[in-house]
Amino acid sequence: MTSPAERGLRESATFDRATIAGIQHAARTGVYDIRGWGAKRAVPHFDDLLFLGASMSRYPLEGYRERCDTDVVLGDRHAKFPLHLQTPVTIAGMSFGALSAQAKEALGRGASEVGTSTTTGDGGMTDEERGQSKNLVYQYLPSRYGMNPTHLRSADAIEVVLGQGAKPGGGGMLLGQKISDRVAEMRTLPPGIDQRSACRHPDWTGPDDLAIKIGELREITDWEKPVYVKVGATRTYYDVKLAVAAGADVVVVDGMQGGTAATQEVFIEHVGIPTLAAIPQAVQALQELGVHRKVQLIVSGGIRTGADVAKAMALGADAVAIGTAALVALGDNDPQYAAEYEAIGSAAGYYDDFQDGRDPAGITTQDPELSARLDPVEAGRRLANYLRVLTMEAQTIARACGKAHVLHLEPEDLVALTIEAAAMARVPLAGTTWIPGRDR
Amino acid sequence: MDAVARDTKHQGEHADRGAGPDNTETITFDLAETGGVRSLNAELHRPTSKSYAVQNPAGAHAIAAGIDADIAVDVHGHAGYYCAGMNDGGTVTVHGNAGTGVAENMMSGTVRVTGDASQSAGATAHGGLLIIEGSASMRCGISMKGVDIVVGGSVGSMSAFMAQAGRMVVCGDAGDGLGDSIYEARLYVRGTVGTLGADCIEKPMRDEHRAELAELLADAGLPHDPAEFRRYGSGRALYHFTSEHSGSY
């Protein structure tokens, strides 16, 4: 049988097969598609940037020989105990509930092995992740599921979550099939029902209130812990300025490629801006307030390689966070489960139904048999390997640009391949001095 | 500093917390003086007495927040936001009014406000007893997770929004949208209800409800007859999402 293209059939660019399948699904079921993962559409990204390695005008550093440091300090603006991480690649917040206890433990093991931090999620702190995480960031979310002062005090940093890149302005819904007795108990809700995570905090509204809220968190933890503020990338310039004004020690900006456990596809694909477009806005805000590198910037959303890490940092980030890539490193979408992915209507490399609890890899599930498939020690080792590779890749690029620390990378080391990326990242189109939108 | 060493330190600190000291002499903090709330809370987190008085609160925020020992704190005047926030034990009495989020996320203990409370009183609180002798503004008991709240007067709109567990008693009236998207919390209202929120319904008062209400009223020191109250709770119709519900919110 020849393919439709070989038979001269033409697929519509407007109504492509995925679009047609979406209409058919809506008509058949009366519900929109809810899925995990982040935006799948192509948007200008780090791939559209290139580094200018050193040559005559700049000296490179010797690979494998000359020192190129990667450690970063986060949250030294007000906190008694800022975090000192050995790599700028951190693990983003993902909830127990969305992920199995084994997956959370593995994230802690992998992160701790390389000296970086991991983050709780909507659903509270588990003993598994606290026990295995040297540096644990405790998310403070609108739902306050499982939120308690004992965990707050046992954390190494606190992240006030206003939103995430996959769904800025949206709350969440953990579907009933993932609400095991343990998840239900941690969230103080009956097992088996769909759990709504609120989109607004219940006891503050707006930046002036947030300043008071951050003051309370500092009071309760005796001014020991760094306080992060996390926003989904939208009006990033203003949001970062307001977060700093509210007293954040660290601002986390999550672009639209950032993943989620469960959100409407329409939300994931159509709300928020690309990570690339958000970073320069955030850096500009910090610079105008005179706090760039004093209030640290963590960037997430589509970080996959050491090149992405280096590019984010060259644009002005102090660190990055990975979520989706960390899950892949643990074993998500592993081809060894190809037949099982197909059996539930997906395929290895495509699986994004993190909301429905049937993950063959045992990561985005609460099913005891499936989650037992993930060995937290082995999975943690894979994550540590991957984190080391990201760090070494970023170092390789930094050395080539003549930098003795990855934090020394700068926008002047970058050019863009496309006009869109040049405009968003505010670096010149390769081979020109043209920064669209800047030189008018 | 090394993270593991810090963990050990936290555990050491925590071992000192909770039990409370033997000293019963009242220690007075005047918030008009240097140090303010920060030195007050530092003392309350490692208390050297069982009894504290706070003078000149002047609407300061986070007064007596994060207590986890069996101590008594009397605040003489008006408190700002998040008074007694996240407390796990102890008794805090505000002799005046309290701002937004009084006793937010309380785990255990008692908080009493002799005047009125602003928005989000008792928000997300997991346990303990919050008594507001006057009235509470909007979103009282929002997302409550096990706390008991007794309000001598009325509560504003959207109170008990997404309330998960615990009990709320309103001796006056409740505003619009009471108990919107409520889960398993139980609400008792003596006066009128503006409107009920999505999936919040009136439920019959049985003997066990009158009994628990009588107990809550007694704990709060309010003389009302449980027979004068109506009970509200979840219709449990929105516990599973379907597109047919899209018009019901």
Interface residues (C-beta under 8 A of the other chain):
Chain A: G30 V31 Y32 F81 L83 H84 K134 N135 S143 R144 M147 N148 P149 T150 L152 R153 S154 D156 M173 L175 G176 R187 T188 L189 P190 I193 D194 R196 A198 P202 D203 W204 D209 I212 K213 G215 E216 E219 I220 T221 D222 W223
Chain B: M1 A3 V4 R6 D7 H10 H14 V37 R38 N41 A42 H45 H61 A62 A65 G66 D68 G80 Y81 Y82 G85 M86 N87 D88 T100 G101 E104 N105 M107 Q119 S120 A123 T124 H126 R139 I142 S143 K145 G146 F161 M162 Q164 A165 S181 Y183 E184 Y239 H240 F241 T242 S243 E244
